[in-house]
Amino acid sequence: MVEIDETLVRRLVAAQFPRWAGLAVRPVANGGWDNRTFHLGGGHLGEARLAEAHLAEAMSVRLPSAERYVAQVEKEHRFLPQLAPQLPLPIPSPLALGRPGEGYPWPWSVYGWIEGERASRAGISDPVRFAADLAGFLLALWKIDAADGPAAGTHNFHRGGLLDVYDEETRRSIDSLADEVDAPLLTEIWERALASRWAGKPVWVHGDVAEGNLLVREGRLAAVIDFGSSGVGDPACDLVVAWTLFDEPARRAFRSRLGLDPRTWERARGWCLWKALITIAGLRERDPAGAGIHRRWIDGIVADHRGGN
């Protein structure tokens, strides 16, 4: 396990980007799991560096927390500058690509800072409008030419790929939770998700449209961040937010704006069900509250399944 802290980040920045040496480094609240994220800015600037001040106050440093996340670095540096001009909301802007050093074994990144608070139901002023805005962002993303994009695979944990890769894990989780869930019903939902395939051309997917990757300012959607799970394939994986963040009216607005076929929504329920089940199985003994959040996801999935939505 590599220890990633402020001291390491200061050393890396000073060694590889001396123009930013001496700027304050402080961890970002809820800085992520796949990567550790830090604010870069402030500190004591000499007169000769005042021209850097505005930029320096608006940067972040992002370092993969394990080797399995390293492929995301090059991918974001290559593709985010191509995607950004074609999207209706800001996304991360890579400023510099760091290399291994100072005891840290992998590449890392400096990005422009995007101001905002992570999304939450309490922080969204108009959930239906928020859902429509997010749907508009996804529609724009899915329209971008995906011919050169990376196909779903291990680099993005198969987001946009086939759910079959998680079949054994999902069924094992259903079995382990059979004392508290309707195992036959969840198996039916899962098998419906496995039964279809995306019939359209592969599209760009974000891969992790979740509360922590949606930024809000003044109650509205302001930016979409963390494209580490992005790739090219089936957009169903980008719909999970319908059950993890939205209430029922917002979910209806989201679904209506996107205009996708029912089978895609069945696969989306499969993506959400897989994530909820494996999380509950891992948390129910040591974090009942965390497991409870994911049980509510399943309640929404079941309600939509039974309602034919």
C-alpha positions in Angstrom: 0.0 0.0 0.0 1.4 3.4 -1.1 0.9 6.1 1.5 -0.4 9.2 -0.4 -0.3 12.3 1.8 0.3 16.1 1.5 4.1 15.6 2.0 4.4 13.2 -0.9 2.4 15.6 -3.1 4.5 18.6 -2.2 7.7 16.6 -3.0 6.3 15.4 -6.4 5.2 18.9 -7.4 8.4 20.6 -6.3 10.6 18.0 -8.1 8.7 17.9 -11.4 6.9 21.2 -11.7 9.1 23.7 -9.8 7.0 26.7 -11.0 4.3 25.4 -8.6 6.7 24.5 -5.7 5.7 26.2 -2.4 2.0 26.3 -3.2 -0.3 25.1 -0.5 -1.3 21.4 -0.7 -4.4 20.3 1.2 -6.6 17.2 0.8 -9.9 17.4 -0.9 -12.9 16.4 1.3 -14.3 13.1 -0.1 -11.3 12.9 -2.3 -12.2 9.6 -3.9 -11.3 5.9 -3.6 -9.7 5.1 -7.0 -7.6 8.2 -6.7 -6.5 10.6 -4.0 -7.1 14.2 -4.8 -5.5 17.4 -3.3 -6.1 21.1 -3.7 -3.0 22.8 -5.1 -2.8 26.6 -4.6 -2.1 29.4 -2.2 1.1 29.4 -0.2 3.6 32.2 -0.3 4.2 33.6 -3.8 7.2 35.7 -4.6 6.7 38.8 -6.8 8.1 37.0 -9.8 5.4 34.4 -9.5 2.4 36.6 -9.1 1.4 35.9 -12.7 0.9 32.2 -11.7 -1.3 33.1 -8.8 -4.7 32.9 -10.5 -3.9 29.5 -12.0 -2.3 28.2 -8.8 -5.4 28.9 -6.9 -7.4 26.7 -9.2 -5.6 23.4 -9.5 -5.9 19.9 -8.1 -3.5 17.0 -8.0 -4.8 13.5 -8.5 -2.9 10.3 -7.8 -4.0 6.7 -8.4 -4.4 4.8 -5.2 -3.5 1.4 -6.6 -2.0 -0.1 -9.8 -5.4 -1.1 -11.2 -6.3 2.6 -11.5 -3.2 3.6 -13.4 -4.6 3.2 -16.9 -7.1 5.9 -16.1 -4.3 8.6 -16.1 -3.2 8.3 -19.7 -6.8 7.9 -20.9 -8.0 11.1 -19.3 -5.0 13.1 -20.6 -5.6 11.8 -24.1 -9.4 12.0 -24.4 -10.7 14.7 -22.0 -9.4 17.6 -24.2 -11.2 16.1 -27.1 -14.5 15.6 -25.3 -14.6 18.9 -23.4 -15.5 21.2 -26.4 -18.4 19.0 -27.3 -20.1 18.9 -23.9 -22.5 21.4 -22.4 -20.9 21.4 -18.9 -17.3 21.7 -17.7 -15.3 18.5 -17.2 -11.8 18.1 -15.8 -9.0 19.8 -17.8 -5.6 18.1 -17.6 -2.8 20.7 -17.1 0.3 18.5 -16.5 1.2 14.8 -16.5 3.4 13.7 -13.6 5.8 10.7 -13.7 6.8 8.2 -11.0 9.1 9.6 -8.4 9.7 10.4 -4.7 8.8 6.8 -3.8 5.5 7.0 -5.7 5.4 4.4 -8.4 2.8 5.6 -11.0 2.0 8.5 -13.2 -0.2 11.2 -11.8 -2.0 14.4 -12.9 -2.5 18.1 -12.3 -5.9 19.4 -13.3 -7.7 22.7 -13.4 -9.9 23.0 -10.3 -13.7 23.1 -10.9 -15.6 24.8 -8.1 -18.7 23.1 -6.7 -20.2 20.8 -4.1 -20.8 17.1 -4.6 -24.4 16.4 -5.5 -26.9 15.4 -2.9 -30.7 15.4 -2.7 -30.5 18.1 -0.1 -28.2 20.3 -2.2 -30.3 20.1 -5.4 -32.8 23.0 -5.7 -35.0 21.5 -8.4 -34.5 17.7 -8.8 -36.5 17.4 -12.0 -34.5 20.2 -13.7 -31.3 18.6 -12.4 -32.3 15.3 -13.9 -33.1 16.9 -17.2 -29.8 18.8 -17.2 -27.9 15.6 -16.5 -29.8 13.8 -19.3 -28.8 16.6 -21.7 -25.1 16.2 -20.7 -25.3 12.4 -21.3 -27.1 12.8 -24.7 -24.3 15.1 -25.8 -21.6 12.7 -24.6 -23.2 9.8 -26.4 -23.3 11.8 -29.6 -19.6 12.3 -29.7 -17.7 10.2 -32.3 -16.5 7.2 -30.4 -14.6 5.5 -33.2 -11.2 6.0 -31.5 -12.4 5.6 -27.9 -11.3 2.7 -25.6 -13.6 -0.3 -25.6 -14.9 -1.4 -22.3 -12.5 -3.6 -20.4 -10.4 -3.9 -17.3 -9.2 -0.2 -17.6 -12.8 0.9 -16.6 -14.0 -2.2 -14.8 -16.1 -3.1 -17.9 -18.4 0.0 -17.8 -20.2 0.0 -21.1 -19.4 -3.7 -21.6 -21.4 -6.8 -20.9 -22.9 -7.4 -17.5 -22.1 -11.1 -17.8 -18.6 -10.4 -16.4 -20.3 -9.8 -13.0 -22.7 -12.7 -13.2 -21.0 -15.0 -10.7 -20.4 -12.2 -8.3 -24.0 -11.0 -8.4 -25.5 -14.5 -8.0 -23.2 -15.2 -5.1 -24.2 -11.9 -3.4 -27.9 -12.8 -3.9 -27.3 -16.2 -2.2 -25.4 -14.6 0.7 -28.2 -12.1 1.3 -31.1 -14.6 0.9 -32.0 -14.1 4.6 -33.0 -10.5 3.9 -33.9 -10.1 0.2 -36.4 -11.7 -2.2 -33.8 -13.8 -3.9 -36.1 -15.2 -6.7 -37.2 -11.6 -7.6 -33.7 -10.2 -7.7 -32.5 -13.1 -9.7 -35.4 -12.4 -12.2 -34.3 -8.7 -12.4 -30.7 -9.8 -12.9 -31.5 -12.3 -15.6 -33.7 -9.8 -17.5 -30.6 -7.5 -17.4 -28.4 -10.2 -18.9 -30.9 -11.1 -21.6 -30.4 -8.1 -24.0 -27.6 -6.3 -25.7 -27.1 -2.7 -26.9 -28.3 -2.6 -30.5 -26.8 0.8 -31.4 -23.3 1.9 -32.2 -20.9 2.0 -29.3 -21.1 5.4 -27.6 -18.9 7.2 -25.1 -19.9 6.5 -21.5 -18.8 8.3 -18.4 -19.0 5.0 -16.5 -19.5 6.4 -12.9 -22.3 8.9 -12.9 -22.6 9.2 -9.2 -23.2 11.8 -6.5 -19.5 12.3 -5.9 -18.8 13.0 -9.6 -21.6 15.5 -10.1 -20.8 19.1 -8.9 -23.5 21.5 -7.9 -23.5 25.3 -7.6 -26.5 27.2 -6.3 -28.5 24.0 -6.4 -27.9 23.3 -10.1 -25.7 20.8 -12.0 -22.5 22.7 -12.7 -19.9 20.1 -13.8 -19.2 16.4 -14.3 -15.9 15.1 -13.1 -13.8 11.9 -12.8 -13.8 10.2 -16.2 -11.6 7.3 -14.9 -14.3 4.8 -15.7 -15.0 6.2 -19.1 -14.9 4.1 -22.3 -17.0 3.2 -25.3 -19.9 0.8 -25.4 -23.5 0.4 -24.0 -24.8 3.6 -22.3 -26.9 1.5 -19.7 -24.2 1.9 -17.1 -24.6 5.7 -17.1 -28.2 5.3 -15.9 -27.6 4.0 -12.4 -27.9 7.5 -11.0 -31.7 7.2 -11.6 -31.9 5.0 -8.5 -28.9 6.2 -6.5 -29.7 10.0 -6.5 -33.1 10.8 -8.0 -36.6 10.6 -6.4 -39.4 9.2 -8.5 -40.4 12.4 -10.3 -36.8 13.2 -11.2 -36.3 9.6 -12.4 -39.3 10.0 -14.7 -37.9 13.2 -16.1 -34.5 11.7 -16.6 -36.0 8.7 -18.4 -38.3 10.8 -20.5 -35.5 13.1 -21.7 -33.1 10.3 -22.6 -35.7 8.4 -24.7 -34.0 5.0 -24.4 -35.7 1.7 -25.0 -37.0 -0.5 -22.1 -34.3 -3.1 -22.5 -31.6 -0.6 -21.9 -33.3 0.4 -18.7 -33.4 -3.3 -17.7 -29.6 -3.5 -18.2 -29.3 -0.3 -16.2 -31.2 -1.9 -13.3 -28.7 -4.8 -13.6 -25.8 -2.4 -13.2 -27.3 -0.8 -10.1 -28.4 -4.1 -8.7 -24.9 -5.6 -9.0 -23.3 -2.6 -7.2 -25.9 -2.5 -4.5 -25.7 -6.3 -3.8 -22.0 -6.5 -3.5 -21.9 -3.4 -1.3 -24.5 -4.7 1.1 -22.8 -8.1 1.3 -19.6 -6.4 2.2 -21.1 -3.8 4.6 -24.0 -5.2 6.4 -22.0 -6.4 9.4 -19.5 -3.5 9.8 -21.5 -0.6 8.4 -25.3 -1.1 8.7 -26.0 2.5 7.7 -24.0 2.3 4.5 -25.7 -1.0 3.7 -29.1 0.7 4.3 -28.4 3.3 1.6 -27.9 0.5 -1.0 -31.0 -1.3 0.2 -32.9 1.8 -0.8 -31.4 1.5 -4.2 -32.8 -2.0 -4.5 -36.2 -0.8 -3.3 -36.3 1.6 -6.2 -35.1 -1.0 -8.7 -37.8 -3.5 -7.6 -40.5 -0.8 -7.7 -39.6 0.1 -11.3 -39.3 -3.6 -12.3 -42.8 -4.3 -10.9 -44.2 -1.2 -12.5 -42.8 -2.1 -15.9 -40.7 1.1 -16.1 
